[in-house]
Amino acid sequence: MASIACDKDAPPWSERLTYFLPTENGKDGELSGNIQPWTCSCCFGCLIWNSSHKSLTVPSTALVMWVLLCLLERRRPTTPWWARFKENPFFIGVILALQSAYELRRFGAMSAVATAVAISMSRELGPLVTAIVVIGRSGSAFAAEIGTMKVSEEIDALKTMAISPARFLVAPKFLAMMVMLPCLTIWATAMGILGGALLGVTQADFTFARYVRASIDSLLLYDVTTGLAKSVMFGITITAVGCLEGLSTGGGAEQVGRSTTRAVVMSIFLVVVVDLFFTALFFFAGNQ
């Protein structure tokens, strides 16, 4: 605590700024900071802004999409090129475009592929796939971290120092998940649309700029807000289940593993239930 409060131990600004640069770590090959989803969200927002003001040109589209592609998780040079796409929904967009084109081709409506992919990703698949990935990455980590702290009596130590475990451990996780999951959802939606563009350009006689324009024109503010509202509720659900399972962990390492497993299983189940509830809510509210 003293090292955090002391300014003389803080790194210089030149080193702090490197946190936001898309450089690679020496060991795990991931980005040095967590600014990637924020930057992708800003790029996607700029793309929508340009389209709404009828200023979407081929150079501006290429520039924004180039930035988005450059902000994919960068790996070490020894990593195969296909491994760089394994943690994003790019392939989901390709699969969704293929399945849509399989049926739309019968009716001569291949031009509707862009609309199908954009609406499906923004309303449903973007938030849901992002939530499932975050459950495996963060929800399990929440349960394991808090469960280990309880087993090692660190939770009791916090109570002894008059520090509320809920305020010190749980509240920051809620805030972080409610902020970052919508940003990751926007990033997932953008990557899914890019995946659909792969089929649209090669099989549906789209140009890249025309595919992007068709995708954005098909999206309404209602489509985007419903997906973001779902992502916020997914974040609350994931954090609540992970922290609850961690705090209810019994003694021993085996109980920590069981709590982590229960957190993942219950989080996936509850996320699907929450998704069903809000989908029905938005459906009936939209018909009124």
Secondary structure, DSSP 8 states (H G I E B T S, - for coil): -HHHH-GGGS--HHHHHGGGS--B-SSS--BSSS-HHHHHHHHHHHHHHHHHTT---HHHHHHHHHHHHHTS----TTS-GGGGGTTSTHHHHHHHHHHHHHHHGGGT-GGGHHHHHHHHIIIIIHHHHHHHHHIIIIIHHHHHHHHHHHHTTHHHHHHHTT--HIIIIIHHHHHHHHHHHHHHHHHHHHHHHHHHHHHHHHHS---HHHHHHHHHHH--HHHHHHHHHHHHHHHHHHHHHHHHHHHT--SSHHHHHHHHHHHHHHHHHHHHHHHHHHHHHHHHHHH-
